[in-house]
């Protein structure tokens, strides 16, 4: 059984530090990973994009997490004595239920060629991380795969192709790192029908794996009771350990425009608009963030047979430093979206806009898994 995970996704860290982000705990400037570890963090999640830049080398932003960046973060993670989850997106930029764009290098591939590309890319990068002394402790084969991956060939409900692509990645992980745990991750953790249909169809077709990962954002994915009901059902139905691979909760609704230094038409603003905040039975304040984390941790605890094995808080340190946003202009052109750009996540962090550790970190530290 997995050790209980108190995890953090810090994939933007390399970029925001270069742009001047600094972090403080009780007024003392410290390294983010050092602070997180002092509050009980034992696992770090790092996303990997295939080639997050234009053909002439201009970055897409949002951490620019290509292999070089992911390796730097992985080395820092292991040096801090923390475990490491590697999150393969199999895309050059964001992969989620709304977009699963094939890497530029894989455009025009047949289904057979895409299956081979997933296997080759996974194996190549696993071997590179291992050679650098930072073998992942867990690997996520794809990111938020609710609507499939590598569209359109692997788009829901093309279950045969979806299973082929995911299984290719799983085989590559098993061949290179036999002790590494393997996660399959969907979004919308309160949607039981989604998880039943997805995994019913995958399991009859695909390679075996270890962990079901769920995203749960209270402003998008229903109430905590919905999450509990889903976890309780799928723990029994599929017999897999469950980890909330992404979660967050806001600590303020105050604007951070002055930090981003963008003109109004250039910034997207926080993802949790007022209408979304109203859906959450916790105030988006420092105190409300603490109360949410207590209730959320209790929800994981009640999964039967001790199958709820922890969480990864999503981007707890993505401060609103000037120059770091969810996409660059080049990225918008690539994903064919209009924007605007800027930081959507700063009010969801576990640090205030100036980089000071927030009380919710103490909640995480004090929480004792039964």
Residue, then its C-alpha position, 0 to 999 in steps of 0.5 A: x500500500x502507498x504511504x499516505x501522500x501529502x503532495x504538491x505540484x510545483x511545475x511552475x517553480x523554475x519559471x517563476x523563480x527566474x522571474x523573481x518569485x521568492x517565498x517566506x515562512x514566518x518572515x524568513x526567506x526560504x526555498x519553496x521545497x524546503x518550506x513545503x517539506x517543513x509543513x509535511x509535504x512528502x511528494x512533488x508532482x511535476x508535469x512534462x510537456x513534449x516540446x512547449x515552444x514554437x519551432x523558432x524556440x519561443x516558449x509557451x509559458x506556464x512553467x515551460x516544463x520540457x525535459x530540461x525544466x522537469x529534470x531540474x525540478x526533479x533533482x531539487x525534489x530528490x535532494x530535499x528527500x521528497x518523492x517524485x511523481x512524473x506527469x506525462x501530458x503527451x502534448x506540447x502544452x496543457x492536456x485536460x478534458x477540453x484539449x488533448x492536442x497531439x505534440x507537433x512532432x506527432x502530427x499526421x501519425x497513424x494510430x499505430x504510429x501514435x501508440x509507438x510514439x507514446x511508448x518511445x517517448x515514455x521509455x526514452x524519458x524514463x531512462x533519462x531520468x533514471x540515468x540522472x539519478x532521479x527515478x520517478x516514484x510514481x508516473x502518471x500516464x496522461x493527464x486528466x484523460x476523461x475525454x481521452x488523449x491524442x485527439x482525434x484518434x484517442x478521443x472519447x469514446x474511442x475506447x480501443x485507441x484510448x486503451x492502446x495509447x495509455x497501455x503503451x505508456x504503462x508498458x514503457x514505465x514497467x519495463x524501465x522502472x518495475x517498482x514505480x507506481x502507475x497512475x491513470x488520472x481523470x478530472x471531475x472527481x465528483x462524477x461517478x458515472x464518468x469514472x465507472x464508464x471510463x474505467x469499465x471500458x479501460x480495464x477490459x482493454x488495457x494494461x494493469x496499473x496501480x492508482x486511480x487519480x482524481x482531480x477535485x476542484x470544489x468550484x467545478x466538480x460538485x460538493x465534497x459529498x459527491x467526491x466521497x460518494x464517487x471514491x467510495x464506489x470506485x474503491x470497491x468497484x475497481x480495487x485500486x488505491x485512490x489519490x486526489x491528483x489535483x486539488x485547490x481552494x482559494x484564500x482570497x478574492x482580492x485582485x492581483x493586477x498590480x503584481x502582474x503589471x499587465x493592462x486589463x485586456x492582457x490579463x485573464x484574472x482569477x479562474x474562480x470568478x464570483x459566480x463560481x465562488x458562490x458554489x463553494x460552501x467555504x469562504x475564499x479567505x485564509x480561514x475558509x481555505x483552512x476549513x476546506x482543507x480539513x473537510x477535504x482531508x476528512x473526505x479522503x479518510x472515509x474511503x473504505x479499506x484505507x484506499x484513500x491515499x492522499x492528495x497533490x495540491x495543485x500549484x501552491x506556489x504559483x505567485x502572480x509575478x510579472x511575466x508568468x501566466x497560463x499561456x504566452x501569445x505564442x501558446x495561444x496561437x498554437x492552441x488556437x485560443x484568443x486569450x487573454x493570458x496572465x495568471x489565473x491561479x494566484x488566489x488558489x495558492x498556499x502562499x499570499x501574493x507576496x510569497x508568505x506561507x498561509x495557515x492552510x499549510x499548518x492544517x496539512x502539517x498537523x493532519x494525521x492520517x489514521 
